[in-house]
């Protein structure tokens, strides 16, 4: 049976190339919304963090209708840290729209997602977006896309992929640059003509591959996936199987069955092969499981997700201020939350350690783990995390480390600083090209060499540089790298920071806190320019005499403290430090709070090195 009435497509691209904005325009022009309906921008980015940061974290499903054909659209993340989302949703579609910025051209994540699509044999539609940008390089970008397809060993059919020129913000598309677009009709027509309708076995036994998981307080876990074969019914008895676990066979029942219409889930009694459906009732379902008919429990092959490359230790908060802000503070709360995250995030790994209150959490990158930390913090959790570390592998008896492909786009005058930084971080130049008054540099660099580099990069390029990276491969260990060239200003006693104490401390470095901030001994309150820690007493008040009064503090001028974001804190903390996370505060602290014990431990460590 050929499903002429259906197309399943994913939109894949590098971060910030306009995927979600284009989906907005597609939904509006297909009359998915009422004429008078108020719709937010980037309607697919439903999470608070997604809307604040302007990024997509979780893949989202939607659908629209055009000329009697239902087009299921999956909007995917662009950040390399969330590429596990991209890999698994590829199993739900049979064609992809590859979005490329008309000025930036193909970037590292473009290469990654395009390679995954080519490996699965999907048909591609190249969508060059933002053609209205004043710095658009239309002909060069088209050549760069073709070069990338050749480099990735695309088939002849994939090399002949059509190119659609779009402005997602204006909602226009054209197949010919000499003819300005009026709406997105050329894009819709290209989807129908180039993405072939699926040939499905609607008469076979039921088989649904679960590619995504959602959760609802009323119905529990909700599986999302494409019906690979046969039909699915509400109330149908089924068996759960898994391709990578042949012994698994769990009986259950599909209680509710839904199809996606626009942004809503509409309950249906039946769906057939090719449809993307949501279903509840199977509490033990996980991503990668196959829902089968009772008479034919046959698992469907599931894509192998790329392994995590960065790890951190999550532990219960044991600082002097523990339990003041958080709602969930115990080991049990932390464990339950981390293992619950595994149900929807296939790129994450959580392992128990030899300590009952510490867990090893592995992810795709610093951003991947920082998003998890921020979500837990907003949910009321209180905990501590260690500095990020790369995950090493033993390959043929050789210790290997993850290496990233880094692309930077910088003003010409900043290239010298970039080369110096890359030299210090063991980066190797692959390619260098001029784009107007800017230069694009491509490096291979150890993943640990990128820890803490973002702030330095923005300083080197005066905020005008663009950098992005994606996992390349494991290579033999590159040697030692200095993680940080600065030290910390550490609070000497517990109390409240006062103006007089901060005024004396600000001459020693850059402060992170202002007057009135509660501090405890061992808490990091600033950065020292020297490569050593300095103990400072920010709670120290001026002694009162007959010639001095506390009111003279008003004359002391404090420099505005540096407010550190979560990502900046993760980049900053050293191996002997922890990051204390609470719903209201983020504090950097020393692992050993007592200054005397810390000094003894440091002396012992130095003696051991010598």
Secondary structure as a PSIPRED ss2 file (coil, helix, strand):
# PSIPRED VFORMAT (PSIPRED V4.0)

   1 X C   1.000  0.000  0.000
   2 X E   0.000  0.000  1.000
   3 X C   1.000  0.000  0.000
   4 X C   1.000  0.000  0.000
   5 X C   1.000  0.000  0.000
   6 X E   0.000  0.000  1.000
   7 X E   0.000  0.000  1.000
   8 X E   0.000  0.000  1.000
   9 X E   0.000  0.000  1.000
  10 X E   0.000  0.000  1.000
  11 X E   0.000  0.000  1.000
  12 X E   0.000  0.000  1.000
  13 X E   0.000  0.000  1.000
  14 X C   1.000  0.000  0.000
  15 X C   1.000  0.000  0.000
  16 X C   1.000  0.000  0.000
  17 X C   1.000  0.000  0.000
  18 X C   1.000  0.000  0.000
  19 X H   0.000  1.000  0.000
  20 X H   0.000  1.000  0.000
  21 X H   0.000  1.000  0.000
  22 X H   0.000  1.000  0.000
  23 X H   0.000  1.000  0.000
  24 X H   0.000  1.000  0.000
  25 X H   0.000  1.000  0.000
  26 X H   0.000  1.000  0.000
  27 X H   0.000  1.000  0.000
  28 X H   0.000  1.000  0.000
  29 X H   0.000  1.000  0.000
  30 X C   1.000  0.000  0.000
  31 X C   1.000  0.000  0.000
  32 X C   1.000  0.000  0.000
  33 X C   1.000  0.000  0.000
  34 X C   1.000  0.000  0.000
  35 X C   1.000  0.000  0.000
  36 X C   1.000  0.000  0.000
  37 X C   1.000  0.000  0.000
  38 X C   1.000  0.000  0.000
  39 X C   1.000  0.000  0.000
  40 X C   1.000  0.000  0.000
  41 X C   1.000  0.000  0.000
  42 X C   1.000  0.000  0.000
  43 X C   1.000  0.000  0.000
  44 X C   1.000  0.000  0.000
  45 X C   1.000  0.000  0.000
  46 X C   1.000  0.000  0.000
  47 X C   1.000  0.000  0.000
  48 X H   0.000  1.000  0.000
  49 X H   0.000  1.000  0.000
  50 X H   0.000  1.000  0.000
  51 X H   0.000  1.000  0.000
  52 X H   0.000  1.000  0.000
  53 X H   0.000  1.000  0.000
  54 X C   1.000  0.000  0.000
  55 X C   1.000  0.000  0.000
  56 X C   1.000  0.000  0.000
  57 X C   1.000  0.000  0.000
  58 X C   1.000  0.000  0.000
  59 X C   1.000  0.000  0.000
  60 X E   0.000  0.000  1.000
  61 X E   0.000  0.000  1.000
  62 X E   0.000  0.000  1.000
  63 X E   0.000  0.000  1.000
  64 X E   0.000  0.000  1.000
  65 X E   0.000  0.000  1.000
  66 X E   0.000  0.000  1.000
  67 X C   1.000  0.000  0.000
  68 X C   1.000  0.000  0.000
  69 X E   0.000  0.000  1.000
  70 X E   0.000  0.000  1.000
  71 X E   0.000  0.000  1.000
  72 X E   0.000  0.000  1.000
  73 X E   0.000  0.000  1.000
  74 X E   0.000  0.000  1.000
  75 X E   0.000  0.000  1.000
  76 X C   1.000  0.000  0.000
  77 X C   1.000  0.000  0.000
  78 X C   1.000  0.000  0.000
  79 X C   1.000  0.000  0.000
  80 X H   0.000  1.000  0.000
  81 X H   0.000  1.000  0.000
  82 X H   0.000  1.000  0.000
  83 X H   0.000  1.000  0.000
  84 X H   0.000  1.000  0.000
  85 X H   0.000  1.000  0.000
  86 X H   0.000  1.000  0.000
  87 X H   0.000  1.000  0.000
  88 X H   0.000  1.000  0.000
  89 X H   0.000  1.000  0.000
  90 X H   0.000  1.000  0.000
  91 X H   0.000  1.000  0.000
  92 X H   0.000  1.000  0.000
  93 X C   1.000  0.000  0.000
  94 X C   1.000  0.000  0.000
  95 X E   0.000  0.000  1.000
  96 X E   0.000  0.000  1.000
  97 X E   0.000  0.000  1.000
  98 X E   0.000  0.000  1.000
  99 X E   0.000  0.000  1.000
 100 X E   0.000  0.000  1.000
 101 X E   0.000  0.000  1.000
 102 X C   1.000  0.000  0.000
 103 X C   1.000  0.000  0.000
 104 X C   1.000  0.000  0.000
 105 X C   1.000  0.000  0.000
 106 X C   1.000  0.000  0.000
 107 X C   1.000  0.000  0.000
 108 X H   0.000  1.000  0.000
 109 X H   0.000  1.000  0.000
 110 X H   0.000  1.000  0.000
 111 X H   0.000  1.000  0.000
 112 X H   0.000  1.000  0.000
 113 X H   0.000  1.000  0.000
 114 X H   0.000  1.000  0.000
 115 X H   0.000  1.000  0.000
 116 X H   0.000  1.000  0.000
 117 X H   0.000  1.000  0.000
 118 X H   0.000  1.000  0.000
 119 X H   0.000  1.000  0.000
 120 X C   1.000  0.000  0.000
 121 X C   1.000  0.000  0.000
 122 X C   1.000  0.000  0.000
 123 X E   0.000  0.000  1.000
 124 X E   0.000  0.000  1.000
 125 X E   0.000  0.000  1.000
 126 X E   0.000  0.000  1.000
 127 X E   0.000  0.000  1.000
 128 X E   0.000  0.000  1.000
 129 X E   0.000  0.000  1.000
 130 X C   1.000  0.000  0.000
 131 X C   1.000  0.000  0.000
 132 X C   1.000  0.000  0.000
 133 X C   1.000  0.000  0.000
 134 X C   1.000  0.000  0.000
 135 X C   1.000  0.000  0.000
 136 X C   1.000  0.000  0.000
 137 X C   1.000  0.000  0.000
 138 X H   0.000  1.000  0.000
 139 X H   0.000  1.000  0.000
 140 X H   0.000  1.000  0.000
 141 X H   0.000  1.000  0.000
 142 X H   0.000  1.000  0.000
 143 X H   0.000  1.000  0.000
 144 X H   0.000  1.000  0.000
 145 X H   0.000  1.000  0.000
 146 X H   0.000  1.000  0.000
 147 X H   0.000  1.000  0.000
 148 X H   0.000  1.000  0.000
 149 X H   0.000  1.000  0.000
 150 X H   0.000  1.000  0.000
 151 X H   0.000  1.000  0.000
 152 X C   1.000  0.000  0.000
 153 X C   1.000  0.000  0.000
 154 X C   1.000  0.000  0.000
 155 X C   1.000  0.000  0.000
 156 X H   0.000  1.000  0.000
 157 X H   0.000  1.000  0.000
 158 X H   0.000  1.000  0.000
 159 X H   0.000  1.000  0.000
 160 X C   1.000  0.000  0.000
 161 X C   1.000  0.000  0.000
 162 X C   1.000  0.000  0.000
 163 X E   0.000  0.000  1.000
 164 X E   0.000  0.000  1.000
 165 X E   0.000  0.000  1.000
 166 X E   0.000  0.000  1.000
 167 X E   0.000  0.000  1.000
 168 X C   1.000  0.000  0.000
 169 X C   1.000  0.000  0.000
 170 X C   1.000  0.000  0.000
 171 X C   1.000  0.000  0.000
 172 X E   0.000  0.000  1.000
 173 X E   0.000  0.000  1.000
 174 X E   0.000  0.000  1.000
 175 X C   1.000  0.000  0.000
 176 X C   1.000  0.000  0.000
 177 X C   1.000  0.000  0.000
 178 X C   1.000  0.000  0.000
 179 X C   1.000  0.000  0.000
 180 X C   1.000  0.000  0.000
 181 X C   1.000  0.000  0.000
 182 X C   1.000  0.000  0.000
 183 X C   1.000  0.000  0.000
 184 X C   1.000  0.000  0.000
 185 X H   0.000  1.000  0.000
 186 X H   0.000  1.000  0.000
 187 X H   0.000  1.000  0.000
 188 X H   0.000  1.000  0.000
 189 X H   0.000  1.000  0.000
 190 X H   0.000  1.000  0.000
 191 X H   0.000  1.000  0.000
 192 X H   0.000  1.000  0.000
 193 X H   0.000  1.000  0.000
 194 X H   0.000  1.000  0.000
 195 X C   1.000  0.000  0.000
 196 X C   1.000  0.000  0.000
 197 X C   1.000  0.000  0.000
 198 X C   1.000  0.000  0.000
 199 X E   0.000  0.000  1.000
 200 X C   1.000  0.000  0.000
 201 X E   0.000  0.000  1.000
 202 X C   1.000  0.000  0.000
 203 X C   1.000  0.000  0.000
 204 X C   1.000  0.000  0.000
 205 X C   1.000  0.000  0.000
 206 X C   1.000  0.000  0.000
 207 X E   0.000  0.000  1.000
 208 X E   0.000  0.000  1.000
 209 X E   0.000  0.000  1.000
 210 X E   0.000  0.000  1.000
 211 X E   0.000  0.000  1.000
 212 X E   0.000  0.000  1.000
 213 X E   0.000  0.000  1.000
 214 X E   0.000  0.000  1.000
 215 X E   0.000  0.000  1.000
 216 X E   0.000  0.000  1.000
 217 X C   1.000  0.000  0.000
 218 X C   1.000  0.000  0.000
 219 X C   1.000  0.000  0.000
 220 X E   0.000  0.000  1.000
 221 X E   0.000  0.000  1.000
 222 X E   0.000  0.000  1.000
 223 X E   0.000  0.000  1.000
 224 X E   0.000  0.000  1.000
 225 X E   0.000  0.000  1.000
 226 X E   0.000  0.000  1.000
 227 X E   0.000  0.000  1.000
 228 X E   0.000  0.000  1.000
 229 X E   0.000  0.000  1.000
 230 X C   1.000  0.000  0.000
 231 X E   0.000  0.000  1.000
 232 X E   0.000  0.000  1.000
 233 X E   0.000  0.000  1.000
 234 X C   1.000  0.000  0.000
 235 X C   1.000  0.000  0.000
 236 X C   1.000  0.000  0.000
 237 X E   0.000  0.000  1.000
 238 X E   0.000  0.000  1.000
 239 X E   0.000  0.000  1.000
 240 X E   0.000  0.000  1.000
 241 X E   0.000  0.000  1.000
 242 X E   0.000  0.000  1.000
 243 X C   1.000  0.000  0.000
 244 X C   1.000  0.000  0.000
 245 X C   1.000  0.000  0.000
 246 X C   1.000  0.000  0.000
 247 X C   1.000  0.000  0.000
 248 X C   1.000  0.000  0.000
 249 X C   1.000  0.000  0.000
 250 X E   0.000  0.000  1.000
 251 X E   0.000  0.000  1.000
 252 X E   0.000  0.000  1.000
 253 X E   0.000  0.000  1.000
 254 X C   1.000  0.000  0.000
 255 X C   1.000  0.000  0.000
 256 X E   0.000  0.000  1.000
 257 X E   0.000  0.000  1.000
 258 X E   0.000  0.000  1.000
 259 X E   0.000  0.000  1.000
 260 X E   0.000  0.000  1.000
 261 X E   0.000  0.000  1.000
 262 X C   1.000  0.000  0.000
 263 X C   1.000  0.000  0.000
 264 X E   0.000  0.000  1.000
 265 X E   0.000  0.000  1.000
 266 X E   0.000  0.000  1.000
 267 X E   0.000  0.000  1.000
 268 X C   1.000  0.000  0.000
 269 X C   1.000  0.000  0.000
 270 X E   0.000  0.000  1.000
 271 X E   0.000  0.000  1.000
 272 X E   0.000  0.000  1.000
 273 X C   1.000  0.000  0.000
 274 X C   1.000  0.000  0.000
 275 X C   1.000  0.000  0.000
 276 X E   0.000  0.000  1.000
 277 X E   0.000  0.000  1.000
 278 X E   0.000  0.000  1.000
 279 X E   0.000  0.000  1.000
 280 X E   0.000  0.000  1.000
 281 X C   1.000  0.000  0.000
 282 X C   1.000  0.000  0.000
 283 X C   1.000  0.000  0.000
 284 X C   1.000  0.000  0.000
 285 X C   1.000  0.000  0.000
 286 X C   1.000  0.000  0.000
 287 X C   1.000  0.000  0.000
 288 X C   1.000  0.000  0.000
 289 X E   0.000  0.000  1.000
 290 X E   0.000  0.000  1.000
 291 X E   0.000  0.000  1.000
 292 X E   0.000  0.000  1.000
 293 X E   0.000  0.000  1.000
 294 X C   1.000  0.000  0.000
 295 X C   1.000  0.000  0.000
 296 X C   1.000  0.000  0.000
 297 X C   1.000  0.000  0.000
 298 X C   1.000  0.000  0.000
 299 X C   1.000  0.000  0.000
 300 X C   1.000  0.000  0.000
 301 X C   1.000  0.000  0.000
 302 X C   1.000  0.000  0.000
 303 X C   1.000  0.000  0.000
 304 X C   1.000  0.000  0.000
 305 X C   1.000  0.000  0.000
 306 X C   1.000  0.000  0.000
 307 X C   1.000  0.000  0.000
 308 X C   1.000  0.000  0.000
 309 X C   1.000  0.000  0.000
 310 X E   0.000  0.000  1.000
 311 X E   0.000  0.000  1.000
 312 X E   0.000  0.000  1.000
 313 X E   0.000  0.000  1.000
 314 X E   0.000  0.000  1.000
 315 X E   0.000  0.000  1.000
 316 X E   0.000  0.000  1.000
 317 X C   1.000  0.000  0.000
 318 X C   1.000  0.000  0.000
 319 X C   1.000  0.000  0.000
 320 X C   1.000  0.000  0.000
 321 X C   1.000  0.000  0.000
 322 X C   1.000  0.000  0.000
 323 X C   1.000  0.000  0.000
 324 X C   1.000  0.000  0.000
 325 X C   1.000  0.000  0.000
 326 X C   1.000  0.000  0.000
 327 X C   1.000  0.000  0.000
 328 X E   0.000  0.000  1.000
 329 X C   1.000  0.000  0.000
 330 X C   1.000  0.000  0.000
 331 X H   0.000  1.000  0.000
 332 X H   0.000  1.000  0.000
 333 X H   0.000  1.000  0.000
 334 X H   0.000  1.000  0.000
 335 X H   0.000  1.000  0.000
 336 X H   0.000  1.000  0.000
 337 X H   0.000  1.000  0.000
 338 X H   0.000  1.000  0.000
 339 X H   0.000  1.000  0.000
 340 X H   0.000  1.000  0.000
 341 X H   0.000  1.000  0.000
 342 X C   1.000  0.000  0.000
 343 X C   1.000  0.000  0.000
 344 X C   1.000  0.000  0.000
 345 X C   1.000  0.000  0.000
 346 X C   1.000  0.000  0.000
 347 X C   1.000  0.000  0.000
 348 X C   1.000  0.000  0.000
 349 X E   0.000  0.000  1.000
 350 X E   0.000  0.000  1.000
 351 X E   0.000  0.000  1.000
 352 X E   0.000  0.000  1.000
 353 X C   1.000  0.000  0.000
 354 X C   1.000  0.000  0.000
 355 X C   1.000  0.000  0.000
 356 X C   1.000  0.000  0.000
 357 X C   1.000  0.000  0.000
 358 X E   0.000  0.000  1.000
 359 X E   0.000  0.000  1.000
 360 X E   0.000  0.000  1.000
 361 X E   0.000  0.000  1.000
 362 X E   0.000  0.000  1.000
 363 X E   0.000  0.000  1.000
 364 X C   1.000  0.000  0.000
 365 X C   1.000  0.000  0.000
 366 X H   0.000  1.000  0.000
 367 X H   0.000  1.000  0.000
 368 X H   0.000  1.000  0.000
 369 X H   0.000  1.000  0.000
 370 X H   0.000  1.000  0.000
 371 X H   0.000  1.000  0.000
 372 X H   0.000  1.000  0.000
 373 X H   0.000  1.000  0.000
 374 X H   0.000  1.000  0.000
 375 X H   0.000  1.000  0.000
 376 X H   0.000  1.000  0.000
 377 X H   0.000  1.000  0.000
 378 X H   0.000  1.000  0.000
 379 X C   1.000  0.000  0.000
 380 X C   1.000  0.000  0.000
 381 X E   0.000  0.000  1.000
 382 X C   1.000  0.000  0.000
 383 X E   0.000  0.000  1.000
 384 X E   0.000  0.000  1.000
 385 X E   0.000  0.000  1.000
 386 X C   1.000  0.000  0.000
 387 X C   1.000  0.000  0.000
 388 X C   1.000  0.000  0.000
 389 X E   0.000  0.000  1.000
 390 X E   0.000  0.000  1.000
 391 X C   1.000  0.000  0.000
 392 X C   1.000  0.000  0.000
 393 X E   0.000  0.000  1.000
 394 X E   0.000  0.000  1.000
 395 X E   0.000  0.000  1.000
 396 X C   1.000  0.000  0.000
 397 X C   1.000  0.000  0.000
 398 X E   0.000  0.000  1.000
 399 X E   0.000  0.000  1.000
 400 X E   0.000  0.000  1.000
 401 X E   0.000  0.000  1.000
 402 X E   0.000  0.000  1.000
 403 X E   0.000  0.000  1.000
 404 X E   0.000  0.000  1.000
 405 X E   0.000  0.000  1.000
 406 X E   0.000  0.000  1.000
 407 X E   0.000  0.000  1.000
 408 X E   0.000  0.000  1.000
 409 X E   0.000  0.000  1.000
 410 X E   0.000  0.000  1.000
 411 X E   0.000  0.000  1.000
 412 X H   0.000  1.000  0.000
 413 X H   0.000  1.000  0.000
 414 X H   0.000  1.000  0.000
 415 X H   0.000  1.000  0.000
 416 X H   0.000  1.000  0.000
 417 X H   0.000  1.000  0.000
 418 X H   0.000  1.000  0.000
 419 X H   0.000  1.000  0.000
 420 X H   0.000  1.000  0.000
 421 X H   0.000  1.000  0.000
 422 X H   0.000  1.000  0.000
 423 X H   0.000  1.000  0.000
 424 X H   0.000  1.000  0.000
 425 X C   1.000  0.000  0.000
 426 X C   1.000  0.000  0.000
 427 X C   1.000  0.000  0.000
 428 X E   0.000  0.000  1.000
 429 X E   0.000  0.000  1.000
 430 X E   0.000  0.000  1.000
 431 X E   0.000  0.000  1.000
 432 X E   0.000  0.000  1.000
 433 X E   0.000  0.000  1.000
 434 X E   0.000  0.000  1.000
 435 X E   0.000  0.000  1.000
 436 X C   1.000  0.000  0.000
 437 X C   1.000  0.000  0.000
 438 X E   0.000  0.000  1.000
 439 X E   0.000  0.000  1.000
 440 X E   0.000  0.000  1.000
 441 X E   0.000  0.000  1.000
 442 X E   0.000  0.000  1.000
 443 X E   0.000  0.000  1.000
 444 X E   0.000  0.000  1.000
 445 X E   0.000  0.000  1.000
 446 X E   0.000  0.000  1.000
 447 X H   0.000  1.000  0.000
 448 X H   0.000  1.000  0.000
 449 X H   0.000  1.000  0.000
 450 X H   0.000  1.000  0.000
 451 X C   1.000  0.000  0.000
 452 X C   1.000  0.000  0.000
 453 X H   0.000  1.000  0.000
 454 X H   0.000  1.000  0.000
 455 X H   0.000  1.000  0.000
 456 X H   0.000  1.000  0.000
 457 X H   0.000  1.000  0.000
 458 X H   0.000  1.000  0.000
 459 X H   0.000  1.000  0.000
 460 X H   0.000  1.000  0.000
 461 X C   1.000  0.000  0.000
 462 X C   1.000  0.000  0.000
 463 X C   1.000  0.000  0.000
 464 X C   1.000  0.000  0.000
 465 X C   1.000  0.000  0.000
 466 X E   0.000  0.000  1.000
 467 X E   0.000  0.000  1.000
 468 X E   0.000  0.000  1.000
 469 X E   0.000  0.000  1.000
 470 X E   0.000  0.000  1.000
 471 X E   0.000  0.000  1.000
 472 X E   0.000  0.000  1.000
 473 X E   0.000  0.000  1.000
 474 X E   0.000  0.000  1.000
 475 X E   0.000  0.000  1.000
 476 X E   0.000  0.000  1.000
 477 X C   1.000  0.000  0.000
 478 X C   1.000  0.000  0.000
 479 X C   1.000  0.000  0.000
 480 X C   1.000  0.000  0.000
 481 X C   1.000  0.000  0.000
 482 X C   1.000  0.000  0.000
 483 X C   1.000  0.000  0.000
 484 X C   1.000  0.000  0.000
 485 X C   1.000  0.000  0.000
 486 X C   1.000  0.000  0.000
 487 X E   0.000  0.000  1.000
 488 X E   0.000  0.000  1.000
 489 X E   0.000  0.000  1.000
 490 X E   0.000  0.000  1.000
 491 X E   0.000  0.000  1.000
 492 X C   1.000  0.000  0.000
 493 X C   1.000  0.000  0.000
 494 X C   1.000  0.000  0.000
 495 X E   0.000  0.000  1.000
 496 X E   0.000  0.000  1.000
 497 X C   1.000  0.000  0.000
 498 X C   1.000  0.000  0.000
 499 X H   0.000  1.000  0.000
 500 X H   0.000  1.000  0.000
 501 X H   0.000  1.000  0.000
 502 X H   0.000  1.000  0.000
 503 X H   0.000  1.000  0.000
 504 X H   0.000  1.000  0.000
 505 X H   0.000  1.000  0.000
 506 X H   0.000  1.000  0.000
 507 X H   0.000  1.000  0.000
 508 X H   0.000  1.000  0.000
 509 X E   0.000  0.000  1.000
 510 X E   0.000  0.000  1.000
 511 X E   0.000  0.000  1.000
 512 X C   1.000  0.000  0.000
 513 X C   1.000  0.000  0.000
 514 X C   1.000  0.000  0.000
 515 X C   1.000  0.000  0.000
 516 X C   1.000  0.000  0.000
 517 X C   1.000  0.000  0.000
 518 X E   0.000  0.000  1.000
 519 X E   0.000  0.000  1.000
 520 X C   1.000  0.000  0.000
 521 X C   1.000  0.000  0.000
 522 X C   1.000  0.000  0.000
 523 X E   0.000  0.000  1.000
 524 X E   0.000  0.000  1.000
 525 X E   0.000  0.000  1.000
 526 X E   0.000  0.000  1.000
 527 X E   0.000  0.000  1.000
 528 X E   0.000  0.000  1.000
 529 X C   1.000  0.000  0.000
 530 X C   1.000  0.000  0.000
 531 X C   1.000  0.000  0.000
 532 X C   1.000  0.000  0.000
 533 X C   1.000  0.000  0.000
 534 X E   0.000  0.000  1.000
 535 X E   0.000  0.000  1.000
 536 X E   0.000  0.000  1.000
 537 X C   1.000  0.000  0.000
 538 X C   1.000  0.000  0.000
 539 X C   1.000  0.000  0.000
 540 X C   1.000  0.000  0.000
 541 X C   1.000  0.000  0.000
 542 X C   1.000  0.000  0.000
 543 X C   1.000  0.000  0.000
 544 X C   1.000  0.000  0.000
 545 X C   1.000  0.000  0.000
 546 X C   1.000  0.000  0.000
 547 X C   1.000  0.000  0.000
 548 X C   1.000  0.000  0.000
 549 X C   1.000  0.000  0.000
 550 X H   0.000  1.000  0.000
 551 X H   0.000  1.000  0.000
 552 X H   0.000  1.000  0.000
 553 X H   0.000  1.000  0.000
 554 X H   0.000  1.000  0.000
 555 X H   0.000  1.000  0.000
 556 X C   1.000  0.000  0.000
 557 X C   1.000  0.000  0.000
 558 X C   1.000  0.000  0.000
 559 X C   1.000  0.000  0.000
 560 X C   1.000  0.000  0.000
 561 X C   1.000  0.000  0.000
 562 X C   1.000  0.000  0.000
 563 X C   1.000  0.000  0.000
 564 X C   1.000  0.000  0.000
 565 X C   1.000  0.000  0.000
 566 X H   0.000  1.000  0.000
 567 X H   0.000  1.000  0.000
 568 X H   0.000  1.000  0.000
 569 X H   0.000  1.000  0.000
 570 X H   0.000  1.000  0.000
 571 X H   0.000  1.000  0.000
 572 X H   0.000  1.000  0.000
 573 X C   1.000  0.000  0.000
 574 X C   1.000  0.000  0.000
 575 X C   1.000  0.000  0.000
 576 X C   1.000  0.000  0.000
 577 X E   0.000  0.000  1.000
 578 X E   0.000  0.000  1.000
 579 X E   0.000  0.000  1.000
 580 X E   0.000  0.000  1.000
 581 X E   0.000  0.000  1.000
 582 X C   1.000  0.000  0.000
 583 X C   1.000  0.000  0.000
 584 X C   1.000  0.000  0.000
 585 X C   1.000  0.000  0.000
 586 X E   0.000  0.000  1.000
 587 X E   0.000  0.000  1.000
 588 X E   0.000  0.000  1.000
 589 X E   0.000  0.000  1.000
 590 X E   0.000  0.000  1.000
 591 X C   1.000  0.000  0.000
 592 X C   1.000  0.000  0.000
 593 X C   1.000  0.000  0.000
 594 X C   1.000  0.000  0.000
 595 X H   0.000  1.000  0.000
 596 X H   0.000  1.000  0.000
 597 X H   0.000  1.000  0.000
 598 X H   0.000  1.000  0.000
 599 X H   0.000  1.000  0.000
 600 X H   0.000  1.000  0.000
 601 X H   0.000  1.000  0.000
 602 X H   0.000  1.000  0.000
 603 X H   0.000  1.000  0.000
 604 X H   0.000  1.000  0.000
 605 X H   0.000  1.000  0.000
 606 X H   0.000  1.000  0.000
 607 X H   0.000  1.000  0.000
 608 X H   0.000  1.000  0.000
 609 X H   0.000  1.000  0.000
 610 X C   1.000  0.000  0.000
